[in-house]
């Protein structure tokens, strides 16, 4: 592995067709600037996950930075990538936290990371073809889509029972348990509407980096609006120290959450493979041999985050967008981004400021964000030209989608499987069972040849 980067040209100028490869860099002034731009690109999405799941933002940023460094080391500085918070974890975290607490959800993240790392080792030695056969585009798209649409109710509102100081439920005059709206669009509809409108308008009003960061800037607009409405409490910022370590939380062994989190691994596999193919296409370098290492690295980064209270990680398409715009694929810029993120995570005051984003603002952003996750699954179908006139493809998507959106639930002892887990299993079983039977009997159209999921992750998949 090389830690030295060859200076590209004079280090200052780029011609119209010039491309700075992973092993090259511009002068350090420009490299630092590009690296900080990568931090801005990942910022909005990475911080939305802990805010929506009530995880400490500074802890998430800390493990995001450490995970990025680990990724660069394991891939030998050949694959430029930033590891940010994965949206695929939002639904299982919310479900696991409500039933098994914060520490139980962290155990789920830890377990998903271990499984992803194991898959990475298998891919490293056996190749990626078996994954493409197991998860053709119709299955991959369905899994991504049902995870997003499973979150739809949480976009509208999240609730909690009102309790007294002894933890007893408070009843109203009719004897019914009082339920308080704690988050979502319904918590502050006007603020949520302003936030959502700002995101939508910024997306079409501005070009370049501002347009690509519409969620971040839309949240800022909503935040300012919430301040004028008196919905923001600054007390936590005043009390927080300028410098200090993030809050770490150990996981609690909770096998009941495994059914919620392990299906997320399918999404992480698709995202990482897509990222490798995307970077390879942009740089013209064959990176197939690095695919296994990328999966191992993301798996270990997620495992590390899950061992101490951070959100699960994934490669980020927001940063692919920055590379595409600048044509600078230097891994030196990603080391700068990781170090910058690490320094920010060591400021409790910065983390406290992020935590003051009110529920109405988050509800507005989540309304778009959750829908985008679902539609990214649809995009996978479209980019891979999935033929839904084929009853195998149609059924393989239709049944799991309803299972995910309705959040079908099955309990067996202490273990509970909900919509995401059951839907993912249904997608795999239905597709492969129908394909096998139809080939055996000659009763259906031959399904299209499996292909890998399209490049990208998160907001721009």
PyMOL commands that set and color helices and strands:
alter all, ss='L'
color gray80, all
select helices_A, chain A and resi 28-53+57-74+89-126+129-134+137-150+152-156+185-187+189-205+208-212+214-228+235-239+255-261+264-283+288-306+317-326+331-345+348-355+359-383+391-406+419-441+458-460
alter helices_A, ss='H'
color red, helices_A
select strands_A, chain A and resi 6-7+24-25+83-85+158-161+179-183+313-315+410-412+415-417
alter strands_A, ss='S'
color yellow, strands_A
deselect
rebuild
show_as cartoon
